[in-house]
Amino acid sequence: MTLRRFFLVALSLLVLLLLLGAFESFRRPVETETVRHLVILYTNDVHGHLEKTKGGAGAAGIMARWDREMAGGSGRFLILDGGDMWTGPVLSTYFQGESTVEAMNTMGYDAAALGNHDFDFGLGALRQRARQAHFPFLAANVRDGDGNWPDFLRPFTVVEVNRVSVGILGLTTGELLTDTNPTAVEGLRLIPYELALRDAAAQARAAGAELLILIGHLCKSEAYRLAPLAAQEGIAVLGGGHCHEVVNDVVDGVLLVQSGSFWDGYLRIDLYFDKSTKQVADLRSVYVRNLPGRSDPRLEHLVARWRAALPPALNKAIGYLRRPVGRESAAMASLLTQAWLSAYPQAQIALANPRYIARPIPAGYLTPALWFDILPTNNSLLAVSLSGEQILALLEKHRPLYGGLVERNGQYLLENGAPLEPDVRYLVLLPQALYVHYDVRQFAPAMTSDTGIDWRQAVIDWLAAHPTSPTQPLDEILP
């Protein structure tokens, strides 16, 4: 093939693709009295990232984009979230999510699924956020001790959008009871996704819903598994969350979407619903990055007001780090466990789970506010009596960060050089969430005491008691 012929063929293919795209766009339904156009804006796992991040322009940036999209009127828009709304940076965590819920009210959210981290501050705080929110929290698979839905959530809600009655169903993660501080979910239980989904769908239809949408704190794998059942129930869109994935796919005719995390982006879903046939006539979606650009002045003012409400001491330098420290590094293990064991010297060993460390420690000046970003959940340190054999089992199965031990030639030794004896009991410090996530309860349910020491404050106090600076950085203390 000559070069001229190659370019002619390539040009012909390009023209064909453009024509096909134009034809596809032409085939998009036109809104009529019976065919109604709805636009869904979907986020998940925003984690209170009100301010700009490396990946996105924050709440004010995304709101500016939504303002432009709604310039012709907001009557056809539906704004939904897949949960884990507020545990994150200090601007949200310090206020137990109050600042984030105010922002979401301003942004016009219509409903949100509850994520596991939305329980982090306890049921009292969750009830406060539910009363504050102008939108319902949804989780059809959560029950209280009497088998009823708790008062801070609903299984579904029905809203009118552009003359279509939309039933929005909600699910939380099946990991809620094992991936959350046990004191925060005490008295709650879960029922299977499938049972909850069928029940909520039936109730929403009985309440007049014409179109069903599911929002859930569900990873991609779980959403794929639920898609066939969602299709059977006539659910058009399944929004997920929990694993911070970007998803935009169709399975068994159900659109599966997730936006990643931190308001770094969102899904715009254009849905045409035919009221005469009660069917979706057309469904399209696109992932939109929240890149830096314009900012909504209302959100900018809101964020500035909440930042001004933080105690000044939170931004006071208490240390200096020359190089970043990774979440799973030996330096992170050393810092956390040294601080905890210093706060509770009766213990000999400390364990930490990198899963609950939200981010690395950045280089530069260290402040208490930074530690709200790194350890955002509320956790008290527990003192647990464990045998050497049980400690070894935890180390081998879960590979936690640890302190008070050193490993030499495949053998664990205490810091004084004595071997870890299988039949000897040791006092071990660990956060409440790790106690549940690693199922330490199976070893020592009656040999555990709450020290009352906050895992984050212990680190802040240790750093304040061991001054570091650019000339004598924390790096010189850590391995």
N, C-alpha and C positions, 0 to 999 in steps of 0.2 A: 504494500500500500504506500503510495506516494504521500509526501508530507501534505500536499494540497488536499488530497482526498481525505486524509486523516482529519484535517481541520474542518472540512465540509461535513463529515460524519459527526464529529463532536458538536459542531454548531447546530446540526439538525436535531441531535439528541437534546441539547440544551433548550431549543425552541419547543420541542415536544414536551419536555418536563414543565416549562413555563405555562404552556397551554393546558396541560393536565392540572396544574395548580390553580390556574384561573378557572377552569371548569369546575374543579372541586369547590372553590370559593363560591362560584355561581350557584352550585347546588345547595348551598346553605339555605335553610328555610327562611321564609319571610314571616315576621310576626303578624298574626291576624287576631281576630276575636277569639279563636279557639287555640291557635298555636302561640304560646307565650314564651318569651325569652327571659331566662334567669341567668344571672352571673354570680358564681360562687367564688369568693376569695378565701383561700384556705392556708392556714399556718399550723405549725405544731412545734412543741418543745422550744418555746421562745425563752423560757428560763429567766425572765426578768431583764433581758438585755435591752434596756430602754435606750442606752447610749450607743454610739457608733462602735463597731467592732472592726477587726481586720477584714471580715468577710461581708459586712453590710453597714447600712447607714442608719440602723436603729429604728426605733418606733417613729420618730419624726420623719425619717426618710421614707419609710414604707407608707406612712399616712399621706405624704405629699403625692406619692404615686397613685394612691387610691382616690385622693381628691381629684386628680386629673381624669381618672377612669370614670368617676361618678359625675363629671361635669354636666352631663346631660340629664342628671336626675338619679337619685339613689334607690328608686322604688323597685328596681329589678335585682338589686344586689343583696347577697346573703353572705355574711362574714362569719367564718367558723374556725375553731381551733381544736387541735387534737390532744391537748393536755400538757402537763408540766409547764405551768404558766409563770411561776414566780420564784422558785429557788434558783439563785444564781449570784450575780454581782451584788455588792453591798447595797447599792441603791434600791434593790428590791428585797434582798434577804434581811437586812437590818429592820425593815418595816414589815416583815412577815407578809410580803406580797401586796400590801395596801397600795403602794405606788403603782405597781403593775396593773392592778385591777382598775384603778382610776384611769390609767392610760388606755386600757382596753375598752372601758366605758366611752371614753372620748373618741376612740377609733370606730365605735359602732358595732362591736361584736354582737352576734345574735345568739350564739350558744358555744359552749366548750365542753369537751370531754374532760373528765378528771384523770390526771396522771398520777403515778405513785408519789412523785415529789410534791404534788399539791397537798399531800397529807403531812409534809415534813414538820410543820409547826404545831401539829396536834389538831384534834377535832374542834376545839374551841376557836382557834384561829381560822380554821376552814369555815366554820359557821359564820364568823365575822366577814370573811371574804364573800361568802354566798349572799349575805344580807347587803353587802356593799355593791355587788355586781348588778348591772342592769341587764344581765343575760343569765340564763340558767346553766348550772353545772350538771352534766349528764353522765350517768354510769348505771346502766340497767342491771349489771351483774353484781352490784354491791348490796348486801343486806345487813341489817343490824341483828342483835341477838334474838329478836322476836320474829325474824324472817321478813321484816318490812324494809322498805327503802328508807334510809336515814333522812332526816329533815333538811340536810344541806344539799341534796341532789334530787334529780328527777330521772326516770328511765328514758323519757323522750319529751319533746316539746313539738307543738304544731304552730307554724307561723304562716302568715299570708304574704306571699311575695309575687308581685305582678299578677294578682288574681289567681294564683295557684296556692292551694293549701299544702305546705311542705311539712312532712313529718321528719324530724331530726332525732335519730336514735343515738344513744351513747353507750360505750363500753370502756371500762378501765382495764389495765393490764392484769393478766392472771398472776403476775409476780407481786401484786400489791402487798400481800401479807408477808412475803419473804424478802422484799427489796425495799423495805421501809422501816424506820425506827419502830420497834414493837409497841412502844407506849403511844405512838401516834395513831395506830389502827386498832387499838384494843377494843374488843367487843364486836368487830366487824367480821363478816365472812363473805365468801364469793360463791356464786353459782356458775356453772359452765357457760361459756360464751353462747353456745348454740341455744340453750334453753332460754337465756335472757334475751337473745336477739329475736327469737320467734315470739316470745311473750310481748316484748316492746313493740314489735312490728304490728301485731294484732291489735294492741291497744291504740296505737297511733292511727291505724286505719279506722277503728271504731270511733275515734275522735274527729274523723273527717279528713284525714290526710289523703291527698291524691297522689303525691310523689314522696318517695322515701329516700332519705340519705342517712348513712351511718357514719358517725365520727367516733373513733376509738383510739385509745393509747395502745396501739398494736404495731409491732414490728412488721416489716415487709413479709416475712415468712408466715406470720399469723394471718395477715390480711389475705395472702394468696390461699391459705387453707380455708378461710371463711367465705371466699368469693362464690363458690357454688351455692352455698346456703343463702348468701345475700341475693344471688340471682333468683333463686326459688321464691324469695320473699318480695321480689320486685324492687329491690334496692338498686338505684342507679349509680350512686357514688359511694365509695368507701374510703374515708379519710383516715389515715393512721398516724403513728408517732412512736415515741419511746426509744427507737434505735438511731435517731438522727440521720435518717436516710432521705435521699431525694428519690421519689417514686412518681412515675407518670405512665401508667400502663393499663391495659384492659384485659381482664380475665373473666371468661364466661359472660361477657357482655357488661361486666361491672367495671367502672372506672376506678382504679386504685391510685390514690395520690398521697404524697407526703412532701413537705417543704424543706426537709433538712433540720435546721435549728436556728435559734437566736435571731429571728426576723431577718436572716440573711437573704431570704427570698420568700416567694409565695406561689401558689398555684392559682391561675385564673381559669375558671371552668365556665364555658358558655354552653348552656343547656336549653334546648327548645322542647317544650312539653305540649303535647296535643291533648287538650282537655276533652275533646270529643271521643278520643280512643283511649284516654288515660295511659298513653305511651310516650316515651321519650322519642321525639322525632329526630333529634340530632344532638350530639354531645362531643365537645372538643375541649382540650385543655392545653395549657402551656405553662411552663415554669418560668417565673420572672425573677431575675436577680435584683436585690435591693442595693444597687450600686450608689455610691455617693453622688449627690446632686442637690436638688431642692429639699428643704425641710419644712414640715408643717409648723407654723408659728405657735399653734396651740400646744402641740406636743413639746416643742422646744421650751416653752414657758413652764409647762408642767414638770419636765425633767429638771430644769434649773431650780424650781421651787423645792422639789424633793431633795436635790443635792444640797441646797442651803440648809435643809432641816437636819442633816447629818451632824452629829457632835464633832467639833473641830479636832478632838483628840484622835479620832479614827484616822485622820490623815497625817498624824505626827510620825516622823521617821523613828523606827525602833531598831533599825539594822540596815546593813548594806551587803549586797551580794554582787560579786564581780561577774560570775557566769550563771546562766539559767540552770535550774535543777529540775530534772524530769520527774514525772509523776511516779514512775516505777523504779527510780534510781536508788542506789545505795545511800546517796546523800539525803534524799527525801526520807528514806527509812530511818536514817540516823537522827535527823532533825526531829521528826515526829516522836519517835520512841524515847529519845533523850528527854524531850520536854515532858512527856507523860510520866516517865519513871521519876523524873525530878519532882513532879507535882504529887506523886504517890509513891514514895520510896519503899513502902512495905512490899511492893511487887518486885519480882525479879526479871520478868519477861514482858514485852509488849508486842502486840500484833496490830497491823494496819492493813486495810484492803484498798489497793489503788483505785478500785471502782468508785469509791466515795471521795477521791481526790479529783476535783473538777478540772484543774489545770496545772501546768508546771509553775514553778516559782520563777518569775522573770528576773533578769539582772537589774540592778539598780537599788534604790532605797526601798526598804520594806516598811509597810505601815499596817496597823490593825485592819484597815479597810481591805487591804489586799488579801488578808486571811479569810475574810468573808467570801471572797471570790474563789479561793482555793479549797476551803472546807465549808461549803455553803449550808450543809444540812445541820440541824440541831442534833447533837449526840453527846450523851454523858458517857464517861469512861466506867466500865464495869470491871470489878476485880473478881476473877474466876479461879477457883482451885482446880488445877488439872494435873494429871500424872504426866510424867515424861513420855510415856507411850501415847497418850492422847494428844500431846503437843506435836509429837512426830507425825501422827496421823494427819493433823491439820496442816502441817508444813508440807507434807508430801502431796496431799490432795488439792490444796488451794493455792500453794505458793504465795503466801502473804508477805508483805514487808514485815520485818521483825527487828527487835532490839533486845539487848540483854543476852544475846547468844552470838556465837561466832561459829562458822562452819570450817572445819579443817579436815581434809582428806576424807570427806564424806561423813564426818562425825560432828555432831553439834556439842559445843562446849559453852558453859556459862562464862561470863566475863572474867570470873576469877580462875578460869582454867579447868574447873571441875566438869566432868562429862555430864550430859543430860541423862539421868538415870530413869529407865522405864517405870520403875515401881515407886519412885519418889514423887510427891506432889509439890507443885510450884504455884505461886500466885502470879496470874497472868492478867495484864491490863489489855482491854480491847473496847472499841466503841460499841454502843448498843446495836447499831445496824449490822456490824460484823457478827455479833453474837447470834443474830437471827440468820443472816445470809449464809454463814458457815455451819449453821445448825449446831452450835456449841451446846445448846440446851440438852442435847442427847447425852452429853458427858457429865454435866454438872448442874442440873436444874436447881438443886438445893444448896449448892456451894458457890453462889454468886451474890455479890453485894454491889450496889450502886455507890460509887465513890462521891457522886455529886459534883465531880470535876468536869467542866465543859472541855471537850477535846480541842476546840479552837482557842479558847482563852488560855489553856495551858501552854500552847505554843507561843502566843503573844507574850505571856508573862515570862517565859524562858528567854525569848529574844530580848526583852527589856532588861533582864537580869544579866545578860551576856552581851554587852555593848560591842557593836562592830561598826566599821566606817570604811570609806574608800581606801584608807591606808592600812587598815586591819579588817579585811572583809570576812564575812561569815564562811567563805570558802576555806579559810585556813583552819576552821574548826571541824568542818565536815569532811568525810572521806572522799 
